[in-house]
Amino acid sequence: MKRQRGMSLVVVMITLTIMLLGVVGIFRSSNDTLSIVGNLGFKQSATSGADLGVEGARAWLMITSQKTPALLTAVYPPAAYFEVGDGSFDPTTYVWDAPGNSVQAAPDLVTGNTVSYVIHRMCKSTGTVEASGQLCVLANPPNAGGSYQVSGLTAGVGITKAPFYRITTRVQGPRKTLSYVQVMVY
């Protein structure tokens, strides 16, 4: 009878160790994938949650333009409304939590998102759209350009003198999710 040396035991142990390392690698990889997919879901939820802010700002603009249009010619902090919209506004560096800088829409209790918005009228200076020297981006400009000076303009067919408004919405969600959405309305 030949004496066994235990070589098959060593081969089986090495094979089991390799298989165990493979299973651990697959498990870690699947956890990372699930984490990435979960984070993408939170990001998508935050972006779609911006609709709450856009609709809140749009509703305020519609009501104000019909009932108290004079509010739209100057800064109005309770609505986070600014009558001048310039290109220097950066939502990533803006101080959203300062009083009068933004309005918080109703929180979305299902997703845990917090939605805030700011409204800018797309004009270069304060006052009415018809003010002398005013420069606004209007909904139906007479010369098909985006901006033009409206002083001395007489209303005619197709000229609404309705300025564009930029609504910027910030959504903060779970897992430090942060999304910004900008919409132009008139």
RAZITA-V384285 format. One record per residue. N is the residue number from 1. SS is DSSP state (H for helix, E for strand, C for the rest). PSI is psi in radians with two decimals (NA if undefined). OMEGA is omega as a letter, one per 40 degrees, with the letter a starting at -180 (none if undefined). Layout:
N,SS,PSI,OMEGA + N,SS,PSI,OMEGA
This chain:
1,C,2.34,a + 2,C,2.59,i + 3,C,2.30,a + 4,C,2.56,a + 5,C,-0.04,i + 6,C,0.37,a + 7,H,-0.65,i + 8,H,-0.57,i + 9,H,-0.71,i + 10,H,-0.76,i + 11,H,-0.77,i + 12,H,-0.72,a + 13,H,-0.71,i + 14,H,-0.74,i + 15,H,-0.78,i + 16,H,-0.68,i + 17,H,-0.77,i + 18,H,-0.76,i + 19,H,-0.69,i + 20,H,-0.75,i + 21,H,-0.67,i + 22,H,-0.75,i + 23,H,-0.75,i + 24,H,-0.73,i + 25,H,-0.76,i + 26,H,-0.72,i + 27,H,-0.82,i + 28,H,-0.70,i + 29,H,-0.73,i + 30,H,-0.61,i + 31,H,-0.72,i + 32,H,-0.73,i + 33,H,-0.76,i + 34,H,-0.66,i + 35,H,-0.76,i + 36,H,-0.79,i + 37,H,-0.71,i + 38,H,-0.76,i + 39,H,-0.68,i + 40,H,-0.65,i + 41,H,-0.74,i + 42,H,-0.70,i + 43,H,-0.76,i + 44,H,-0.69,i + 45,H,-0.71,i + 46,H,-0.73,a + 47,H,-0.75,i + 48,H,-0.43,i + 49,H,-0.30,i + 50,H,-0.35,i + 51,H,-0.59,i + 52,H,-0.78,i + 53,H,-0.76,a + 54,H,-0.80,a + 55,H,-0.64,i + 56,H,-0.79,i + 57,H,-0.73,i + 58,H,-0.72,i + 59,H,-0.75,i + 60,H,-0.76,i + 61,H,-0.76,a + 62,H,-0.81,a + 63,H,-0.77,a + 64,H,-0.72,a + 65,H,-0.45,i + 66,H,-0.69,a + 67,H,-0.73,a + 68,C,1.21,a + 69,H,-0.35,i + 70,H,-0.44,i + 71,H,-0.41,a + 72,H,0.05,a + 73,H,-0.02,a + 74,C,2.95,i + 75,C,2.41,i + 76,E,1.55,a + 77,H,-0.65,a + 78,H,-0.41,i + 79,H,0.13,a + 80,C,0.79,a + 81,E,2.28,i + 82,E,2.21,a + 83,C,-0.16,i + 84,C,2.20,i + 85,C,1.92,i + 86,C,3.04,a + 87,C,-0.03,a + 88,C,-0.07,a + 89,C,2.14,i + 90,C,1.90,a + 91,C,-0.38,a + 92,C,-0.39,i + 93,C,-0.09,a + 94,C,2.49,i + 95,C,1.56,a + 96,C,-0.53,a + 97,C,-0.05,i + 98,C,2.54,a + 99,C,2.30,i + 100,C,-0.05,a + 101,C,-0.40,i + 102,C,2.82,i + 103,E,2.34,i + 104,E,2.11,i + 105,C,2.94,i + 106,C,2.29,a + 107,C,2.54,i + 108,E,1.74,a + 109,C,-0.42,a + 110,C,-0.82,a + 111,C,-0.33,a + 112,C,0.24,a + 113,E,2.53,i + 114,E,2.17,a + 115,E,2.23,i + 116,E,2.67,i + 117,E,2.79,i + 118,E,2.50,i + 119,E,2.29,i + 120,E,2.25,i + 121,E,2.34,a + 122,C,1.14,i + 123,E,2.75,a + 124,C,-0.35,a + 125,C,2.97,i + 126,C,2.97,i + 127,C,-3.08,a + 128,C,2.87,i + 129,C,-0.56,a + 130,C,-0.03,a + 131,C,2.59,a + 132,C,2.25,i + 133,C,0.00,a + 134,C,2.47,i + 135,E,1.99,a + 136,E,2.74,i + 137,E,1.99,a + 138,E,2.74,a + 139,C,-0.77,a + 140,C,1.27,a + 141,C,2.57,a + 142,C,-0.40,a + 143,C,0.32,i + 144,C,0.09,i + 145,C,2.97,a + 146,C,-0.68,a + 147,E,2.52,i + 148,E,2.80,a + 149,E,2.26,a + 150,C,0.03,a + 151,C,2.34,i + 152,C,0.07,a + 153,C,2.32,i + 154,C,2.37,a + 155,C,2.44,i + 156,C,-3.01,a + 157,C,2.24,i + 158,C,-0.08,i + 159,C,2.01,a + 160,C,-0.36,a + 161,C,0.50,i + 162,C,2.03,a + 163,E,2.75,i + 164,C,2.63,i + 165,E,2.37,i + 166,E,2.10,i + 167,E,2.10,i + 168,E,2.21,a + 169,E,2.37,i + 170,E,2.30,i + 171,E,2.13,i + 172,E,2.28,a + 173,E,-3.04,i + 174,H,2.81,a + 175,H,0.56,i + 176,H,0.56,i + 177,E,2.39,a + 178,E,2.17,i + 179,E,2.55,i + 180,E,2.39,i + 181,E,2.34,i + 182,E,2.40,a + 183,E,2.43,i + 184,E,2.26,i + 185,E,2.85,i + 186,C,NA,none
